[in-house]
């Protein structure tokens, strides 16, 4: 693995699979598919509560029952209990297209007409289906539903236009409905008995009585396209909602038998699912435009209004930039949306407003897409003036003006920046000065103009008198940059000319030729280096002050799509349509890492802290996050984990982390399963999660005080000596003194008892052991140090420090043999204790503090004894191995802590 490891993908809400709704207690949850994984939202606020693991193939159908989720992918069906896969059903030989929850059974239908019936009461034992139905050869199933009150019966719709009623218990076909000579796309049971609604590909909806095979009423969509979803209201209102392939949702009044209202801008793509909540005037819809929306019927005219929604890009994003110190990502996509994604919490992601486009579209009777601004091709932002005025400038496709945005309020700004050229041409480049006061625009006609972002007024143009026309470049301006002190402005023309301007005076200071057409530039304000990309696929670095080329990087074999510098200016990252991402070391002038992904990168960005790396890819609607393991690895040299010139193939990050679902194992009890006295080896925890450590759950101050005990003693040292009392109580006996001070007469009996105790303690000092050593020796004999760990955890930091210092060897000239000293034996046992506990990875943070204090006190003693040195080396090896595993896992879990805190329901 290279410097960047896959982390997760953000911006995915739902894909082209109908959702599944289940109710747990008083709350309702919806399960949606996001490619190869599934997500569960709480319908109360559409908050994400659980993300399922990654499956080998894309999910084709979903079903859910309480805590169980059934996901069909390829020819198999995976069964999950919350986020843990508990079973896999494999009997289909063709792709599974439909799943139906049927009482305590699941019906699965594949494209070849095989219907299998599965029981999920005892999933671990029932791995085989309990029934099988083979449909006719000229019957291609397209949808399935269960009519209410029809015991053991289902209706299956076909692409040929007919419906069949089957008894799944006897596995017999009971009746076949001829249909309406149009492919059936959806069917659903109504609250009225024996009545079902059937949607067809010709845009018609048929309410049919299946008991008498009679047509009740027929509705026809005004817009072209198939009926893709249906849902009946259950709150007493006679409403039927239908969704079409054009993204329109129609509401039909069943009593009046007419169209009641139409939501024309419900979705930008085909409606996948519709669901009326039980006894509530709320309709939920999902679409392949990567959105889920909830509509409420509470207006006086009966028209629904948008209640809440979750959405992402409906078309691939093409420009991204980190914002707010790496906590958010600004993203502009081909769907004409400008979005702000949160790296930490998905609920904070949102689309920036474009001034009531929905209302304007409704008045003009146009689609929202037609009212929105054209897709963004390039943008720049500055955080320094976020609270004062607009701090984002965007350039759009074939637009001769630029727009500003106020991120403080997440809205489009009040000013429009229009370059005052003689012949207006589309704006192709933009930048914001380091102070956040000015925005500079470059057009396709070579015009460069500076604007004040607060007022939107032009503050002058940059013109080169040597050009044929009165403009900055003879051709398109492909890039603009400013230095950190508003001294220089750098611009690049498509013809290959790089020009350096005086920022305030707007005069040309210098210029140089690259030698071929320039397509993109990136400037680093910290080191003053300008990176340029030319048609010859060579990346050149120029020193703007010295006006010369300082680096030249070659390696890409196809068009370079994007570049960015690291915040410190030491790395340059570049992506190409050849599918590679390459990392160049600017100081060493060489490539240090390269990875290859299946889908080419179109845009990239590195966070200011250099811990998260974001990419967008061809035909992918999400933003993919990578973790910079050099920020967390214990290796001091990048070469230890970088691949150098070798290109390593890496898979794209998934929606859910590969090991993310293992976090739920933490609620299992972890017990110490050490063996009995007869064993000679120490074993770790049998039930502990692999590669993870267990904390002591002690107050932070208790183990931190061990590390800073010397500082605490100095801080708590009294400033003044204790003062003697001015007057003593009259009843205390006193004796006269030469100085005149009052001296108290000690109690003779108390003195005698104290002397007696002192003599006895001195006589027994060679035999008796402290409680600290008694527990240590007994634990070592039993090969179980849990009692000793509990004892030292109960001690105060100062007491533990005193116990460890009591083992110091003060007199080395003692006649006793050095190797038989009791202090050395206790130190050796403590080393064994640390070896055992560190290998078991228990009480990790507490043991690190105790071990640091122990080595600080007895480090010199261990260095002078060869026997103790061997145990210390063993402890060092175990400590390094545990820390390497912890470091590797920490880089994958650092940003998932907040995300996984909401992954239970």
N, C-alpha and C positions, 0 to 999 in steps of 0.2 A: 504494500500500500504506500501511496505517496504522501506528500505533505498534507493534502486535503482529503479527508475521508467523508463519504456520504453521510448526511445527517437526516434530513427529512424534507418533504415538499410542503409548501404552504399555498393557499389560494384555491384549493380544490374543495368544492362544496358538494357537488353531486355529478354523476356521469349519466350516460344514456340507459339507465336501468330503473324501472319503477321502484318507489320506496315501499317500505313495509311499516305499518303502524301497530304498536302494541301498548297496552295500558297496564301499569304496575301501581296498584293502590289508587291513589288520587291523582297520579301524574301520568302523562302520556308521552311516549317516546317514539321517534321515527328513526328507522334504520335506512341509510342511503349507501349507495355504492360510489366509490371513488377509484375507479380503475381496478386494481388488484386487491384493494382493501375496502373495508366498510367503516362507516362512522355512524354513531348514534347521537342524536340531538334530543334535548329536553324541549318539548313543544311549548312550555310555559314562556321561555324567553329565547328559544332557538339557540341555546347554549350547548356547546359540544361537551359531551360527558364521557365518551369512550371512542377509541380508535382501535380497530381490529388489526391483527397482524397481516403481513404481506402474503398473498397467495401466489402460486406459480403462474396462473393465468388470470385474465380479466374476468370479473364476476359478470354472469349473464342473467341471474335471477336471484331474488332475495325473499325470505320469509322469516318471521320471528314469532316466538311464543314465550312470554315472560322473559326469563334470562337467557333463553336459547336463541341463537341466530343460525339460520340455514342459508348458505351461500353456494350457488351452483357455478362452477367454473369448468369449462371444457366438458369432459364426460363424467365429472365427479361432483359430489356434493359434500361440502365441509360443514360440520356441525360444531358450533362454538357455544360455550357457556361463558357469557360475558366476553372476555378477550382470549380465552384459552380454547384451543381446538381439542375437542374430546373425542371426535370420531370422524371418519371419512367413509362415505357411502359410494361404492364403485360397482355399478352393474350396467350402466348405460354404455353403449358402444358408439353413440353419436352425441352431439352437443346438446346439453340440457337448456331449454328455452324458457320453461315455466315451472314455478313452484306454487303449490296451493296448500295452505294450512287447513286441514280437514279434521276437526275434532282433535283427537290425539294421534293423528296421522299426518304425514306429508305426502302429497302427490307430486311426482316429478314427471315431466313430459319432454321428450327429446324431439329433434327435427324429423326423425324417421317414424314417429308415431308410437313409440314405446311409452307406456304409462306404468310407473312403478309406485307401489304403496309402501311407505316406510312407517314403522312405529318408533316413537322417540321416548317412550316411558323409561325403558332401560336401554339407554343408547350404547353402553359399553358391551352389552350382550347381543343386541339386535343389530348386527352389521349387515344382515341380508334383508331384502324386501320381503314383506309378507304377502304380496300379491303383484300380479303383472297382467296388463291389458295390452293387446296389440290392436291398434286402430287399422282401418281399411287402407289399402294402398293408394286409393284416389282421394284420401282425406288427409290434408296437411294441417296439423293443429296450429292455431295462432293464439288462442286464449282459453282460459278455463275458469269456471266459477261454480260455487255451490249455492243452489237456491234455498232460501230459508224454509225450514220445516220439512224439507225433502230429505228423509233419512237415507244415508249412504248413497246419495245420488249427486252427480256432477253433470254440468253442461259444458261441452267442449266445442269451441268455434273453430272454423277452418278457413283457410285461404280461398277455398273454392266457393264459399258463401253459405254452406250448410252448417247446421248445428246438430249435435248428437247428445242424447240423454243416456247416461250410463249408470248402472248400479255397481259401485266399486266393491261391494261385499260379495255379490254373486258373479261379478265380472261379466255382465251381460249388457248388451245395448238394448235399451228399452224403447227408444223412439228416435226418429231422425226428422228434424225440421228442414224444410226445403231451402229456406233462406230467401234472399232478395237479389240474387244474381250479382252480388258484390262481395268482395273479400271482407270478412269480419275481423275487425281490429281490436275491439274491446267489448266486454259484456259484464253486467253487474246486476245483482238482485235488488229489487225495490222494497221499501217498507210494506207495500201491499202484497198480500199473498198471491202466489202464482204469476206475478208480473215481473218481467226482467226487461232491462234496457240493453239494446244491442247497437253498437256503433260500427259503421261500415266505412270502407275506404273511399266511397263516393261522397262522403260528407253527410249522410243521412243517419238519423237516430230512430230506432224502431222500439216502441214499447209494446211488448208481446206477452200475451197470456199463454203460458206454456202448458197449462192444464187442458185448455180447449184448442190450442194452436190457432189463436185468433189475434189479429192485429188490432191494437187499441188506438194508437196515435203515431204519427210520423212527423219528425222535425227534420229540417234541412238547414245546414250551415250556410250562411251567406258568403263566407270566404271559401276559397278552394282548398282542397286538401282532405285528408282522412280524419275521422274521429278517433283520437288516440287515447282518450281517458274519459271516464264517466264517474259520477258520484251523486247519490241521493241525499238530500237533507233529512235529518232525523230529529229536528227540534220543533216539529209541528208545521213548518212552512212547506208547502208543496212545491219544492224546487228541485230541479235537476241541473247539475253543472256538467258541461261537456268541454273538453279541450281538443284543439285541432293541431294539425301538423304545422300550421302557420304561426302558432304561439298565441292564438286568440282563445279566450275562455268565454263561453256563452252560458247564460243563466236562463233556464226555461221554467215558466210557470205552468204546472201540470193541471191546475184547476181551470185556468183560462185557456190552456192549450196554445200558448203563444210565447214568443221571445220576450223576456222581461228586461234584460240588460246584457251588454257586451263589454268585456274588458279587452280592448283592442291591443293595448301595450302590456299585456300580462307578462309575456316572455318574448325573448328574441328568437327563440327556436321552438321546436316541437314540444308540446306539453306531454310529459311522460306519465304523470300520476295526478289524481285529484282525490281529495278525501275530506268529507264533512265530519267534523268532530261530533261525538255523541251528545245530543241535547244542547248543542251550542251553535250559534249562527256564525261559525267560523269555517272557512274553507282553506285547505292547504294544497298548494300545487308545487310541482317540481318540473324542471325542464332540462333539456340537454344543453342549455345555455349556461350551465354551472350556477344555478340559483334555486333556492327554496323560498316560497312566499306564502304568507298567510293573509287572507282577506276576511273582513268582518262585515256583516250585513246589519248595520245600525243606523243607516241614513233614512231620512223621511221618504225618499222616493224609492227605497229598496235597492239602490245600487250598492255594490260592495266597494269598500275602500281598503287600501293596503294597510295592514296592521303592523306587521314586522316581516323582515326578510333577511336572508343571508345570501351573499352572492360573491362571485369572483369574476375573473376575466372570462368572457365568452369567446374570445379569440386570443391567440398567443401574444403575450407582452413582448415588446421590442426595445424598451429602454428601462433600466432600473438604476436606482441610486440609494445608498444608505442614508438615513436621516436620524436625527435625535440620538447622536452618539451610538449608532448601530442598533437601536431598539426598534426602528421602523424602516420600511423599505418603500420608496416611492416607485410606482410602476405605471408605465403608459403602454397600452395595448392597441392592437388593430381593431378592437371593438369600440374605439373612440372614447374609452373610459380612462380616467386618470385616478389611480387608486393608491391608498396608503395601507400597507400590510404591517401588522405587528409580528415581530419575530418571537415574542414571548407569549402573548395571549391572543388567540384568534378572534375573540369577541371584539377586540379593539380595531380590527381591520374595517375599512370603509371606503366608499367611493367619494371623491370630491365633487361637490355640487357645481352644476353649470347653470345656476339661476333658473330654477323651476322649468326644466325642459319638459316635464310631463304635462304641466298646465299649458304651456305654449303649443305642444304637439296636439293636445286635445282641442284647443281653439282653432288651430290651423288644419285640423283633421289630417295630421301627418304622423308618421311613426317617430318614436323618440330618437331612433338612430339617425334620422334625417335632420333633426334639430340640433343634435350634439355637434361639438367641434370635430373637425377632421382628425384622423389619427396623428398622435405626436410622433415626430421623427427624432427630436433631440430636446433636452431640457437641462436646466441648471438650477441649483438651489443654494441658499445661504441661510444658516441658522442664526446668524448674529442679529438680524433685524426682524425676527419672527413676530415679536410683540408690537412692532411699530408700524410696519406696512407690508405690502406684498413681498414675498421673499422667494418666489419661484417664477421662472420664465420658461414658456414652452413654445416651440416652433412646430407647425403642423404641415401636413402634406398639401402642397400646391396652395399655400396661403401666404399672401403678401404682407402679413402682419403677425405679430407675436402677442401672446396673452400672458397675463400675470395672475398669480394665485396667492391667496392669503391662507397659509397653512394653519394659522392660529384659529381660524374659524372654519377651515376645510371647505372653502368656497372659491369660486372664480373671482378674481380681482375686479376693481372698478375701472382700470385703465386698459387701453389697447395700444400697443406700441406699433406705430406705422412709420417705417422708414420713408423719408421724403425724397426718394430718388425721382429722377425725371421720368423713367419708365419703371414702375413698380414690378418687382419680380418676387417669387416666393422666398421667404426667409429660410435659410439653410443652416445657420449656426448661431449660437447664443452663448453668453457667459455672464456671470454676475461678479462684480468686483469683490475683493476680500472684505471690504468695509460694509458691503451689503447695500450701498447707496445707488449704485449704477448698474444698468444692464446694457450690454453691447450686442448688437445684432449684425449679422452678415447675410447678404442675400445671394441669390443665384446670379445676379448681374454684377457682382463684385463690389457692391455698396456696403459700407460699414458705418454704423451710426450708434451714438451713445445716448442713453435715456436715463432720466432720473426716475427711480422706481417709486418714490413717494408721490410725485406729482404726475408722472407719465410724460413729462415734457422733454423734448429733444435737447441735448446738451452738446451738439456738435457732431461733425462727421470726420472721418479719416480719409484723406485723399492723397494720392500719389500723383504729383504733377508730371512725372515721366510717362505715365500711362496715356494711351491714346484718348481714352475717355476720362472724364473727371470723376474717378472712383478709386477705390483702394487696390483692386486686383482686376486683371484682364481675364475675367472668367469667374466661375463660381467660387464663393468663399466656403471652404470645407471645415474650417475650425477657427475658433477664437479662444484666447486665454489671457489672463491677467496675472501679474505677480502679486506677492503678498503685501507690498507697500504702495500700490497704485503708482508705480513708477514706469513700468513697461506694459505694453499691450502687444501680444503676438497674434498674428493672423496668418493663415495658410490658404493659398489658392490652389484650385484644381490643376493648374498648369505646372505646379511644382515649385512655386516661389513662396518662400517664408519671409515675412516682413516683421520687423520690430519697430514699434511706434512709441513715441513719448505719450504717456497716458493723458496728462493734463494738457500739454500743448498740441497734441494730435499731429505731431510732425513725424515724418519717417526718419528713423535713426540709422537703420541698417537693413540689409536684405541679403539672402543667399538662395541659390538654386539647389534643389534636391537632385534633379537630373531626370525625374520621371513624374508622372501624375501622382499627386498626393490625394488620398481618400479619407484620412482621419488623422487627428493629432490629439495628444494628451499631454498636459503640462503639470509638473509637480512643483508646487510653490515652495516647498522646503529646500530642495537642492537646485532649483532653477533649471532642470533638465526638461527638454521637449522631446517627446517620442512621436515619430511620424510613421505612417504606414503608406506605402506606395504600391503601384500596380505590379511591381516586380516581386511582391510578397516578402520584402525585406523591411525589418524594423530598424530605424535609425534614430539614435539619440543625439541631440544637439545641445551644446552649452550655449544658452541664449546670450550670456554676457561675453563669453570668449568668441562667439560666432564661429564655432567649428564643431564638426562631428566628433563625438567622443566614444560612441559605442555603435556596433552594428550586429544585429542578431538575424540569423537565417535558420530556417527549419520547417516553416509551414509550407504545405504543398497546395493549398487552395486559398480562396479569398479570406482575408483576415476580417473578422466581424467586429471585434471590440478589443479594447485594451484598458488597463488601469494600473496605476502605481499603488504600492503600499503606502501607508500613512508616513512611514519613516523614509520613504524613497529608496529603500534598498532592493525591493523587488519590483519587477514589471511583469504583469500577467497579460497574456494574449490568447485569444481563441480564434478558431478558424473553421471554415466549412468542411475541412478534412476530418472534423470530429475530435481534434486534439485541443487540449489546454496546456499551454507551456508557461513555465515560471522561469524568468531570467534574473540572475543575480547581477545587478547593475555594477556593484563594486568589483566583483570578480570577472565580469564580462563573459559569463558563460551560462548555459542552461543548467538549472539544478534539478528540475523535475518536469515530467510530462505525463499526462494521462489521456486516454482515449475513451470517449463515450459513444454509445450507439447512435444518439441523436445529437446533431451538431449544435454548438452553443451559439446563440445569437446576441446575447448581451451578458455582461458580468459586472460585478461590483464587490469590493472588499471593504469590510467594516473598518471604522477608524481604529478600533482596538485590535484588528487583524485576527480576531478569533472566529468570525463567521464570514464565509464566502458565498455569494449568491450568484446564480446563473439562470438564464432563460434559454429555452431550446426550441427548435423548429417544431411547429404543430403541437406544442405543449402549452396548456393554459395556465400552468402553475409556475411558481418561483421555487427553485431548488436550492436548498441550503447545504453547505459543506462545512465541516469543522477543520480548523487549522490545528493539526496535532502538534506542530512545533511550539504552540503556546502552552501545551500541557505535558509534553514528553519530557522525561528526565534527561534525555540525551542533550548534551551541550552543542553537538555539531549537527548541522542540518543534513550532512552527507550520510548520517547513520540511518536515516529513514527516507531520504529522497532518492529518486531513481536515476538522477543525472540525465544523460542523453537518451536513455532507454524509455520507450513509451509503454506505459502500463495500462491495460484495459480495465475500466472500472464501470460498474453499473450505476445508473442514476439513483439518487436518493428516493426513498419511498415515502408515502404519506405517513406511515407509521414506522418508527425505528425498529430495526430487526430484533432487538432484545428489549424493546420497550414494554411488551406485555409481561415480561418476567418480573416487573416491579410489583405486580399484584401478589407474588409469592411471599412478600414480606410479612403478610398477616399470619403466616403459619408459625406455630410455636417452634422455637429453636432451642433444643436442649443439648446438654453436654453428654455425649455418649462415649466417654472414655472407657477403656476396658478395665478389667479387674487387676488385682495386685500381681497376678502371675505374668502379665504382659510386660515386655521389656521395651516396647516402642510406644511412642506417643502418637496418637491419631487425632486428626482434626474432627470437626463437627460433621457427622454423617448427613444431617439435615440442613446444613448451611448452604446458602445459595452460592454456586461456584463463582470464584473471582471477586466476591464481595466481602466487605468487612462489617463487623458488628460493633456498634458504639456502646459505650458504657451507660449512657443516659444520665450521667452525673451532671450537676450544675457546672456550667462552663468555668465559673470562678474557681472551683475546687481543683481542676487539673491545670488551669492556667497559672494558678498561684505557685504550683511546683516549679514552673519554668522561671518565674520572676520572683522567687522567694528572696533573693539577695536584695533586689530593688525594694521589695516590700519592707524588709527589715530596716534598711536605711531610711526609708520614708517614715516609718513608724517610730524611729528613735526619738526619745524625748529631747526637747530643745533645752530645758532647764533641769537641774538635778532636783530630786524630791526635797521639799521643805519640811523642816522639823515642826512639830506642833508648838504653838506659843505657850499654851497652858495645858497641863495634864489634868485628868479628873482627880478630884481630891481623895478618892478612895484607893488610888493606886499607890502601893508602897514605893518610896523613893529613897535615894541615898545621896548624901552631899558630895559635891565635886569641887575641884580646885578652880575650874573655870566659871563656876556659878551656874552652869547649865543643869537642868533637871535630868537625872538619870534614874531610870526605873529599876527597881530591885527584882531580879528574875525569881521565878518560883523554883525552889531547889528540887522539889520532887519531879517537876517536869524536866529539869535538866538531867536528872539521873536516868529517867526513862529514855530520853533521847540518846544519851551516851550508850545505854545498853542496846538499843536498837541498831545503833551505828556499828557497834562491835559485832553483833550477830550478822549484820548484812555483809560486813567485810569478811567474816569467816565463811560465809556461804557463797561468795561471789564467784568462786571457781567452779561451783557445781550448778547453781540455779541458772536457768535461761529466762530471758524475757518472753512475754507472750508472743511478740513478733517472731522470735526465733523458734519458739515451740510450734507455732502453726506452720512455719516454713518447713521444719524438719519432718513433721508428721505428714504434710502434703507431699513432700518428696518421697517418703516411704510408700505412700499409697499410690503414687504416680497420678495423682489427681490434685491439681492446684486450685480448684474452684473455691475451697474454703479459705485459702490464703488470699486469693483475689478479693473475696468478699470482706476479709478482715482489713486489708490495706485501703479498700475503698471507704471503709468506715472511719479511717483515721483522718485527722485534720492535716493540712499541708505541713505545718510546723512539726507536728508529732512524727509524721512519716520522714521528714528530713532528719529529725533527731535519731530515729531508729537506724537510718542508713549510715549516719555519721558515727554511731556507736560501733560500727564494724571496722573503723579505721585502725590500722596498725600504727601505734604510736612509738613503741620501743622496739627497734629492730635488733637490739643487742641482747634480747632475751635468750636464755640458755635453751629454751625449747626449740625443737627443729622447726624450720620455717614452714615446711609442707604440712605439719601437723597442727598448726595453729588453728584454733576454732574460728577465728575471723576469716581465714582463707577458705575454710570449708563452707561457711555461710555465703561468702561471695560466689563460690562455685555453684552452690545451690540456686542462688539468685540468677546466675547466668542460665542455668538449666530452665528455670522458671520463665525467663524471657524468651528463650528458644521455643519452648512449648506454646506459650500464649501467642506469640507473634505468628507462628505457623498455623495456629487455629484461627487467627484473625478475630479474636474476641476482645472487647473493651479497648478498641484500637486507639482512640485518642488519649485515653487515660494511661495506657501502657507506654505510649510514646513519651509522655511527660515524665513518668516514673523512670523510664530507661535513660532519659536525658539527665535527670538528676543523679541517678546511680553512676553513670559513666563520668559525670563531672566530679564526683567525690572519689571514686575508686579507679579512675582511668589510669593513674600512674601505677597503682598496685598491679593491675592487670597487665600493664606493659612490661613489668619486671618479672613476671612469672610465666614460664613457658606453658605450663598446664592450663593456665587461665587464658592464654593467647589463643589456643586452639578453639576453645569454646566461644571466644569473642569472634573469631573468624567465621565460625558456623552461624553465629547470630547475625553477622554482617550479610552473609549470603542469603539467609532467609528474609532479612529485612529488605534487601534490594529486590528480591523476587516478588514479594508482596506489594512493594511500592510500584513496581512496573505494571502489575496488573491493575492496581487502583488508578494509576495515571491514565492507562489506556481506556478504562471504563469511564473515567471522569470527563474526558473530552467528548464522549457521546451522550452523557447525561447532564451536562452543565446547563444547557438551554431547555431541557425537557422537564425540569423540576416543576415549574409552574404549569406546564402543559399537562403533565400527568396528575397534578393535584385535582383536576376536574375529570379524571378518566374513570370514575366510579359512579354508579347510580343505584 
